Amino acid sequence: MGLRLTIIALFVACLSTLAVAQGASVAFGTIAQDTSLPVEVTSEELSVDQQTGTAIFSGNVVIGQGEMRLSAQRVLVVYRTDANGIAKMEATGGVTLVSGPDAAEAQRADYSIDDGTIVMSGDVLLAQGASALSADSMTIRLEDGTAQMSGNVRTRLQTGPDQ
């Protein structure tokens, strides 16, 4: 009887994996992100262009907003035309995003501040404890802490105790 329950549990886990593989949403982070919190940036270099309303942070860039941390080699910040804050950020070069126990890696991340979304693309890898998902892209909705994986989605679930 115990073996049968284990097989049923594994089957249910596989169905969940198939739902993710077909583009279903997954959780990301432990809480919804408050996009009204200030954004803090550290880097080795900063170049500001007043004419275009942009700034380029380069070299070991780390961006923090509340519980969320993003690191990359280069981040382009585009300011709003009314000079009232940041409109979007584009991170490239070894991008890592961490929120709570979840971590995601990609080649690029585009963060739309107003929409509260981050689109990660290029060899995306999402680690959630001992489980991992990979895809071509992942869209994270910070308002509710969900993520949508798409393109060549693969999942590895840890079904037993963490090792």
C-alpha positions as CSV (number, residue, x, y, z in Angstrom):
1,M,0.0,0.0,0.0
2,G,2.8,2.4,0.9
3,L,4.5,1.8,-2.5
4,R,1.2,2.5,-4.3
5,L,0.9,5.9,-2.4
6,T,4.4,6.8,-3.4
7,I,3.8,6.0,-7.0
8,I,0.6,8.1,-6.9
9,A,2.4,11.0,-5.3
10,L,5.1,10.8,-8.0
11,F,2.5,10.7,-10.7
12,V,0.9,13.9,-9.3
13,A,4.3,15.5,-9.2
14,C,4.8,14.6,-12.8
15,L,1.5,16.1,-13.8
16,S,2.5,19.3,-12.0
17,T,5.8,19.2,-14.0
18,L,3.9,18.8,-17.2
19,A,1.8,21.8,-16.4
20,V,4.9,23.9,-15.9
21,A,6.4,22.5,-19.1
22,Q,3.4,23.7,-21.0
23,G,3.9,27.2,-19.7
24,A,1.9,27.3,-16.4
25,S,2.9,29.7,-13.6
26,V,5.2,28.9,-10.8
27,A,5.9,30.7,-7.6
28,F,8.9,32.9,-7.3
29,G,10.2,34.3,-4.0
30,T,8.5,34.1,-0.6
31,I,6.4,37.2,-0.8
32,A,5.1,39.7,-3.3
33,Q,7.7,42.4,-4.0
34,D,6.8,46.0,-3.1
35,T,7.9,48.0,-6.2
36,S,7.4,51.3,-4.4
37,L,10.4,50.6,-2.2
38,P,13.6,52.5,-3.1
39,V,16.1,50.9,-5.5
40,E,19.8,50.7,-4.3
41,V,22.6,50.2,-6.8
42,T,26.3,49.5,-6.2
43,S,28.9,49.0,-9.0
44,E,32.5,49.6,-10.0
45,E,31.7,52.3,-12.6
46,L,28.9,54.7,-13.4
47,S,28.3,56.6,-16.6
48,V,25.4,59.1,-16.9
49,D,24.0,60.5,-20.1
50,Q,21.8,63.5,-19.4
51,Q,20.7,63.9,-23.0
52,T,19.2,60.4,-23.2
53,G,18.2,60.1,-19.6
54,T,20.2,56.9,-19.0
55,A,22.9,55.6,-16.7
56,I,25.1,52.6,-17.2
57,F,26.4,50.8,-14.1
58,S,29.2,48.4,-14.9
59,G,31.4,45.9,-13.0
60,N,29.9,43.8,-10.3
61,V,26.6,45.5,-10.2
62,V,24.3,44.7,-7.4
63,I,20.7,46.1,-7.2
64,G,18.5,45.8,-4.2
65,Q,14.8,46.5,-3.7
66,G,13.3,45.2,-0.5
67,E,14.0,41.5,-0.3
68,M,15.0,41.2,-3.9
69,R,18.6,41.3,-5.2
70,L,19.8,41.4,-8.8
71,S,23.5,41.1,-9.8
72,A,25.0,41.5,-13.3
73,Q,28.1,42.8,-15.0
74,R,26.3,45.7,-16.7
75,V,23.0,47.5,-16.0
76,L,21.4,50.2,-18.2
77,V,19.0,52.4,-16.2
78,V,16.4,54.4,-18.2
79,Y,14.9,57.3,-16.2
80,R,11.4,58.6,-16.8
81,T,11.1,61.5,-19.1
82,D,9.6,63.6,-16.3
83,A,12.7,63.0,-14.3
84,N,10.6,61.3,-11.6
85,G,12.3,58.0,-11.0
86,I,13.3,55.0,-12.9
87,A,11.3,53.6,-15.8
88,K,13.2,50.4,-16.5
89,M,16.5,48.6,-16.1
90,E,18.3,46.2,-18.5
91,A,20.8,43.9,-17.0
92,T,23.3,41.8,-19.0
93,G,26.2,39.5,-18.2
94,G,25.8,36.8,-15.7
95,V,22.5,38.0,-14.3
96,T,21.4,36.5,-11.0
97,L,18.1,37.3,-9.3
98,V,17.4,36.3,-5.7
99,S,14.1,36.6,-3.8
100,G,13.8,34.7,-0.6
101,P,15.0,31.1,-1.0
102,D,14.5,31.2,-4.9
103,A,17.3,32.1,-7.3
104,A,17.3,32.6,-11.0
105,E,20.1,33.0,-13.5
106,A,20.0,34.2,-17.1
107,Q,22.0,36.0,-19.8
108,R,19.7,39.1,-19.6
109,A,17.0,40.6,-17.4
110,D,14.6,43.5,-18.3
111,Y,12.9,45.1,-15.3
112,S,9.9,47.3,-16.0
113,I,9.4,49.3,-12.8
114,D,5.9,50.5,-13.7
115,D,4.6,47.1,-14.7
116,G,6.3,45.3,-11.8
117,T,7.7,42.7,-14.2
118,I,11.1,41.2,-14.8
119,V,11.7,39.3,-18.1
120,M,14.7,37.0,-17.9
121,S,16.0,35.5,-21.1
122,G,18.8,33.3,-22.4
123,D,19.5,30.0,-20.6
124,V,17.2,30.7,-17.7
125,L,17.7,28.5,-14.6
126,L,15.4,28.8,-11.6
127,A,16.5,27.0,-8.4
128,Q,13.8,26.4,-5.8
129,G,15.4,24.4,-3.0
130,A,16.5,21.0,-4.4
131,S,14.3,21.4,-7.5
132,A,15.3,23.3,-10.7
133,L,13.6,24.6,-13.8
134,S,15.2,25.8,-17.0
135,A,13.7,27.6,-20.0
136,D,14.5,30.1,-22.8
137,S,12.7,32.9,-20.8
138,M,10.9,33.6,-17.6
139,T,8.5,36.5,-16.8
140,I,8.2,37.3,-13.1
141,R,5.2,39.3,-11.8
142,L,6.5,41.0,-8.7
143,E,3.0,42.0,-7.5
144,D,2.0,38.4,-6.8
145,G,5.3,36.6,-6.8
146,T,4.5,34.3,-9.8
147,A,6.7,33.4,-12.8
148,Q,5.8,32.2,-16.2
149,M,8.4,29.9,-17.9
150,S,8.4,29.5,-21.7
151,G,10.5,27.9,-24.4
152,N,12.2,24.5,-23.9
153,V,11.0,24.2,-20.3
154,R,12.7,21.4,-18.3
155,T,12.0,20.5,-14.7
156,R,13.9,18.5,-12.1
157,L,11.9,17.9,-9.0
158,Q,13.3,16.6,-5.7
159,T,10.5,14.2,-4.6
160,G,12.2,12.8,-1.6
161,P,14.0,14.3,1.4
162,D,16.5,17.0,0.4
163,Q,20.0,15.6,0.0
